[in-house]
Amino acid sequence: MKIISILNQKGGVAKTTSTQNIAAGLHALGKKVLAIDFDPQGNLTSGFGLDKRNLDYTVYDLLKSKSFGASKLNFKDIAIKTSFADILPTNIKMSKVNLELGGVPGKESLLKEILKDVYGYDYVLIDCPPSLDTLTFNALMASHEVYIPVQTEFYALEGIVELMDTIDVVTQRMNDDLRIGGIFATMVDSRSKLHIEVIGQLKEFFGDNMFKTLIRRNVKVAEASSHGLSIFDYAPRSNGSKDYKSLCIEIVEREEN
């Protein structure tokens, strides 16, 4: 079971959309996938077609149960099956985690402890919040790899150095199994000279860690998420569908070969 955090502390880089469509694309390739919505905004939960306002329990409740033992909730109580992946959903309650777990010993390892009892998946994808906080450190502690989506704009590399430093700290002090599994460019306009230049900078900076697939800018991708559908179900012939299918094939080749 490969556990992958999808992370960039810069918002608006198609992080959540990519998590959703990678999960769906891996499912189409015959893989069993668990998605974890670790972002208090709960957009991944909505993207899976769930009403985040009307959930009996969320991953927030599971974290609290693990940390305080106030209830006997377990993974099966929280996980929801969908047409292409299981998901541990969340909602705005998750924003209280940083405050409520502030003094809890081992708070950065809660998700890792939860996932020790989870079996039967090929991939676990964690949609991280766009910040470096308790939730993000939990995700990094539990993960084998980090995937970084990067928007091809002028400030694309802004914050990446800080993110890389954070990953290095976690690797050296907390999780020596963690590594950067790949970087992929999103919202690409191949007609834009700036985008081509930024892609060149990314390839030079990241080398072989850069996925070859470029996720082109495509309005159908955003429309699909707003309808609670993956791009493969909403617009199977779109460029977005073609690009995420190509990325998922690359992921499987990289992870399993």
Residue pairs with C-beta under 8 A, 6 or more apart in sequence:
1 118
1 119
1 121
1 122
1 123
1 124
2 122
2 123
2 124
2 144
2 145
2 255
3 115
3 123
3 124
3 126
3 142
3 143
3 144
3 145
4 123
4 124
4 125
4 126
4 143
4 144
4 145
4 146
4 147
4 181
5 126
5 128
5 136
5 139
5 140
5 142
5 143
5 145
5 146
5 147
6 15
6 18
6 19
6 22
6 125
6 126
6 127
6 128
6 146
6 147
6 148
6 149
7 15
7 128
7 136
7 139
7 140
7 146
7 147
7 148
7 163
8 15
8 130
8 148
8 149
8 150
8 159
8 160
8 163
9 130
9 131
9 132
9 136
9 159
9 162
9 163
10 130
10 151
10 155
10 158
10 159
11 130
12 151
13 149
13 150
13 151
13 186
13 187
14 149
14 151
14 186
14 187
14 215
14 221
15 127
15 128
15 130
15 149
16 39
16 41
16 43
16 44
16 47
16 127
16 225
17 47
17 221
17 222
17 225
18 149
18 184
18 186
18 215
18 244
19 35
19 44
19 125
19 126
19 127
20 35
20 44
20 47
20 48
20 225
20 230
21 221
21 224
21 230
21 231
21 232
21 240
21 244
22 125
22 244
22 247
22 248
22 251
23 33
23 35
23 84
23 85
23 123
23 125
23 230
24 84
24 85
24 230
24 231
24 232
24 233
24 244
25 230
25 232
25 244
25 245
25 247
25 248
26 33
26 85
26 122
26 123
26 248
26 251
26 252
27 33
27 84
27 85
28 84
28 232
28 245
28 248
29 248
29 249
29 252
31 122
31 123
31 252
32 120
32 121
32 122
32 123
33 84
33 85
33 86
33 121
33 122
33 123
33 124
33 125
34 79
34 85
34 86
34 87
34 88
34 118
34 121
34 123
34 124
34 125
35 44
35 48
35 85
35 86
35 87
35 88
35 124
35 125
35 126
35 127
36 59
36 87
36 88
36 111
36 124
36 125
36 126
36 127
36 139
37 43
37 44
37 45
37 59
37 87
37 88
37 89
37 90
37 127
38 59
38 90
38 94
38 111
38 126
38 127
38 128
38 129
38 135
38 136
38 138
38 139
39 90
39 94
39 127
39 128
39 129
39 130
39 135
40 90
40 91
40 92
40 93
40 94
40 95
40 97
40 129
40 135
41 92
41 129
42 52
42 89
42 90
42 91
42 92
42 94
43 225
44 87
44 89
44 90
44 127
45 52
45 55
45 87
45 89
45 90
45 91
46 52
46 225
46 228
47 225
47 228
48 80
48 82
48 85
48 87
48 89
48 228
49 82
49 228
49 229
50 80
50 82
50 87
50 89
50 228
52 89
52 90
52 91
52 92
53 91
55 89
55 91
57 73
57 77
57 78
58 78
58 88
58 89
58 90
58 91
58 93
58 94
59 78
59 88
59 89
59 90
59 94
60 90
60 91
60 93
60 94
60 96
60 97
61 71
61 73
61 78
61 93
62 73
62 74
62 75
62 77
62 78
62 88
62 114
63 97
63 101
63 110
63 111
63 114
63 138
64 70
64 71
64 100
65 71
65 72
65 73
65 74
66 110
66 113
66 114
67 101
67 104
67 107
67 110
68 104
74 117
75 88
75 114
75 117
75 118
78 88
78 89
79 86
79 87
79 88
80 86
80 87
80 88
80 89
83 233
84 230
86 121
94 135
97 134
97 135
98 133
98 134
98 135
101 107
101 110
101 134
102 134
107 134
107 138
108 134
108 137
108 138
108 141
108 174
109 138
109 141
109 142
110 138
111 126
111 138
111 139
111 141
111 142
112 138
112 141
112 142
114 142
115 124
115 142
118 124
123 255
126 139
126 142
126 143
128 135
128 136
128 139
129 135
129 136
132 162
132 163
132 166
136 166
137 170
137 174
140 146
140 166
140 167
140 170
140 174
140 175
140 178
141 170
141 174
141 175
143 175
143 178
144 177
144 178
144 179
144 181
145 178
145 179
145 180
145 181
145 182
146 167
146 178
146 179
146 180
146 181
147 181
147 182
147 183
147 184
148 160
148 163
148 180
148 182
148 183
148 184
149 183
149 184
149 185
149 186
149 215
150 156
150 157
150 160
150 183
150 184
150 185
150 186
150 202
151 185
151 186
151 187
152 185
152 186
152 187
152 188
152 189
152 192
152 194
152 195
152 198
152 199
152 202
153 187
153 194
153 195
153 198
154 194
154 198
156 198
156 201
156 202
157 201
157 202
157 205
160 205
164 180
167 178
167 180
170 178
171 178
171 179
180 209
181 209
181 254
181 255
182 209
182 210
182 211
182 251
182 254
183 202
183 206
183 209
183 210
183 211
184 210
184 211
184 213
184 214
184 215
184 247
185 198
185 199
185 202
185 210
185 211
185 214
185 215
186 215
187 215
187 216
187 217
188 195
188 199
188 214
188 215
188 216
188 217
189 195
189 216
189 217
190 196
190 214
190 216
199 214
202 210
203 210
211 247
211 250
211 251
212 250
213 243
213 246
213 247
213 250
214 243
215 240
215 243
215 244
215 247
216 239
216 240
216 243
218 238
218 239
218 240
218 243
220 231
220 234
220 235
220 238
220 239
220 240
220 241
221 231
221 238
221 240
223 234
223 235
224 230
224 231
224 233
224 234
224 235
224 240
227 234
231 238
231 240
231 241
231 244
232 241
232 244
232 245
235 241
